[in-house]
Amino acid sequence: MSMAQQAGAQRHWAQIGEETFVGGMWLMYALYRLGGRLPFRLVLYPVVLWYWAVHGRARAASLEYLRNLQRTTGALGREPGRRETMRHFLSFADTLLDKMLATGGRYRFDKLRFVNREPIDAMVRAKQGALLVTAHVGCLEMCQASANATPGLKLTVLVHTVHAERFNRVLSRLAPTREVELMQVTEISPATAVLLAERVARGEFVAIAGDRVPVVAGRATAVAVPFLGRAAPFPTGAYMLASLLKCPLWSMGCIRQGDAHEVVFERIAERVVLPRADRLGACAAYAAEFAQRLERLLARAPYEWFNFFSFWDQPGALAAPPSPHD
């Protein structure tokens, strides 16, 4: 198959679909409550093995990522192969359980460490909202733990998936009083922007993925920045939104460290300024800084990256620059 044909065969990440099933999630949760992680793994790992065996594109994407990571950071200590891709898939399976445990308050929070949380606590007390740019690394549902540890913290997570409503129902049953809400969006409409501005003005936080190009393209939705040794498309949405909301921009990441998790907060900018003459250039600078921070996290937790599609070769990711009227 030619490179052009391969590019044509590659689909947008949103078209691949997240093969989740609510009933299966409840089964995993029940197995853990009955006997801990061992029965959970005995049931889920064969499913993961089957998925790894039959989904060649996801397996190839995993290997592509691991090879790029090894070449640039040496984090794996050896050239990755099939064994490492399997370990990558199994890491994701373990994280699915952690997501539910963290949300339901059953994760052992004595095994949860926060890095640079003090400024976040101070903003919550001062009722100063902010935008958090995140990535599909580790178990971001640990932000529920942050909400529990910081009274008054309310968080809206923007997701580009139709599964958000169903997952919200699962989270509501696990933790009816949770302070984290998933909001399904395909693009930031004026109505959505007004809603988010009101929440930030009340001192709430909004989280948005900085490593997934939006489902709806057509404008300049992504910029190419260096990431693990190659140019990769990173979305501009977080920086456009932070500029619109006129609020601080922070990055938030979560990685597994041994049998514990570490949630890392880092400030990117007190105010995001996008000059009218070069908005894309300014977005690229912010995106490049975010990509560098993401690299540092992955060097410490190489199997915690959960984008199982060809991240560097996303078709149509880099749209034409916006018109002067946008």
N, C-alpha and C positions, 0 to 999 in steps of 0.2 A: 504494500500500500504506500502511495506517495505521501509526502509531507502534507500536501494540499488535501488529499483524501482523509488523512488522519485528522487534520484540523477540522474538516467538515464533519467527521464522525464524532468529534468531541462535543459534548453537550454542555450547556450552562449548568452550573451546580444545582440550581433550583429545579431543573428538569429531571435530574437523576432521582430525586425524591429521598426522603428520610424514612427508611423502612422500619418505622416504629409501630407498635401495636399496643394499645392501652391495656388490653387483657394480659399481654405478656409482661408488661411492666408490673402489674399487680401480682402476677405469679412470682416474679423475681423478688418482689418485696416480701411476699408471704414466705418464700423459701428462706430468706435471710432471717426473718423473725423466728422461724422454727428452729434453725440450726446454725445460723451464722453464714460466713462466706463459703464454707466448704460445699454444702448442698447447692448453693447458688451457682458455684463454679461447675459442679458436676453436671448441672442441667444446661447452663448457658454455653459452656465452652464447646461442646459438640456443635451447637448452632453456629458459633463463631467460626469453627473449623470448616463447616459447610459453606458459610458465606465467603470465607477466604478462598476456598477452592473454586467456587463457581463465578465469582465476580472479578474477572481478570482486570477490568479497568481500575477498580478500587485498589487491587493488589499492585498494579503498575504505578499508580499514583503514590502509593505508600513507598514503594522502592525509589521512585524519583525524588521524593522529599528526603528520605533517609540518606541517599547518595549525596544530594546537595548539602545536607547538614554535615555529613562526615567530611566532605572536601573542604568546607569552610571553617568548621569548628573542631573536628576530630573528636566529637563528643561520644561517638560509638566505640572508638578504639579499634575498629576494623572495618573493612569494606562490607557494607550490608548486603544480605541476600535474602532468600526465602524465609529463613529462620527469623530474621529481624522484622520482616513484614508481618509474620504471624504474631510476634510479640507486640507489634504495634496494634494489631486488631484486638488482641486480648486486653491490652491496656484500655482500649475504648470500652470493652465489655465491663471491666471493673468500674470504670467511671460512670456507666449508666446506673449502677447500684448506688454509687456515692451521691449522684444527683438526687435520688429519691430520699436517701438517708439524711442528707443535708437539709433538704426542704422539709422533711417531716420531723426534724429535731432529734433524730436518732443517731446522727453522726457524733462520735466522741470528740467534742469540741476542745478537750484538753490536748488533742493532737492537731489542732489548727493554730497556725502561727500567722500573725499579721506583720507586714513590713510597711512602715511609714503610714500607719493608720491614724496617728495623732492629729494631723492636719484635717483629715476627713471628719473626725469627731468634733473638732473645733468648728468646722463649717456647719455641721448639723446643729450644734448648740446655738450658733449665730443665725440659724435659718437662712444660710446661703446655699443655694442650689448649685449644681455643677453637672457637666456632661462627662461620662466615663466612656472611654473608647476601649473595647475589649477585643479578644481574639478567641478562636475556637481551640483553646489550649486548656487542658485540665478540666476541672469541675467548677465552672463559674457559678453553679448554684450555691457554692460556699458563700456567695454574697448574702444569702439568707442568714448565714451565721453572722456576717458583719452587721446585718440589720438587727439581729437578736442581741449582739454585743453592744450596739449603739442605739439606745432608746431614742425614738424620734426619726430614725433614718427610714425614708421611703424611697423605693427605687422602681422605676419603670424601665423594663428591658425591651428594646425594639428588636423584633425578629422578622426575617423575610421568609416565613414558612406558614402554610395553612394549618400546620399541626399545633400552632400556638394555642388556639382555643381549646382543643382537646387536652393539651398538656396543662393548661390553666385549670381545667376541671379536676385533673389528677392532683395538682398542687393544692387546690382548695380543700380537697378531702384530706390530704396529708397534714395541712397546716391552715386551718380556717382563718387564723389571725395573722397570716404572713404579711410582711410589708413589701413584698416583691410582686410586681405584676408584669406579665408578658403582654406586649401589644404587637399584633401582627400588622405589618405594613409592607407595601410593595414599593412605595416612594413617599417622600415627605410632602404631603399636600399642604396648602395654606391652612386648612382646618386642623390638620395634625400639628403643624407648627404652632398655631395659636394655643392648642391644648397643652403642648409640651412647655411652651413659654409660661403658661399659667402655673404649671407644676413647679418649674424651676423658680419662679417668683415666690412660691410658697416655701422654698427651701428644700424641695425634693431633688432627687438625682435621676438622671436619665442615662441609660447605658445603650450603646450602639456598637455593633461589630465593626472593627476596622480591617477585617480580612475577608469580607465577602462582598463582591461586586453586586449591586442591587439587581433585582429581577427585571425591572423596567429600565432599559437603556434608551439611548436616543440623544441625550445630552452628554456633557463631559462627566461621566459617573465614576471614572477611575483614572489614575495616573500611574505611569510606570516608574518604579523606584527599585534600587538594588535590594535584593533579599536572598540570602544564602548563596551569594555568588552569581546570581542571574537577575535580570530585570523582571519584575513581576507586577501585575496590576493590583493596586490597592485602591479601595473606594475613597471618594472625596466627601461622602455624605457627612461623616463625623465633624469635619472641619467647617463645612458649609453650615451645618446646624449649630455648632458652637459659636460661629460668627454671628449667626442670626439671633441666638439666644443671649448673646453678650454675657456669657458666664465662663468660669474657669473650665479648663479642659484637663482631665487626668486620664492616665492609663491604668487599667486594672487587669491583673493576670493571676491565675491560680495554677500552681504546679504541685505534683506529688513529690514529696521528699521522703523516701523510705516508706514507713507506714503512716506518715503524716502529710498534711497539705499546708502549703504556704500561699497566702494571698498577698500580692505585692501591689502597692499603690505608688504611682510616680506622677508628679505634675509635669504636664507638657507646656501649658501656657496659662497665665492668669486671665488673659483675654486673647482670643484668636482674631487676628486682623487679616483680612483678605483684600489687598488693594484691587480696585476695580480694573486697573490696567493689566494686572497679571494674577488673577485669582487662581488659575491652575498652577502657576509656578509656586505660589504661596502654599497651596494645598499639597503640592509635591514635597515641599520642605517639611511640612508637618508629618506627612505620610512616611517619608524617609526616616524621620526620627522615631516614629512608632515602630517601623520595621526593624530598626536597630535594637530597640528594647525587646521586641519579640524574639529576635535572634538570641539575645542574652538569656532569656527564659528557656528557650529550646535547647541551648547548650547545656543547661543544668538538668533538663527533663526531656530528653530527645524523643521519647515515645508518647508524649502528651499532646501532640499536634493532631487535630481531628478534622482535617479537610481531605477527604478521600476522593479527590478529583484532581486533574492535572492543573495545579494552581498556577503554574507559569505560562500555560498555553490555553487561556480561556478565550474562546471565540467571541469577538465583538465586545470585549471588555473595555477597550479604550475607544470611547466614542469621540466624535468630532467636538471641538471646543464649542461652548455655548454661544448663541448669537448675542449681540449687544443688548437685546431686549429681554433676555432671560433674567 
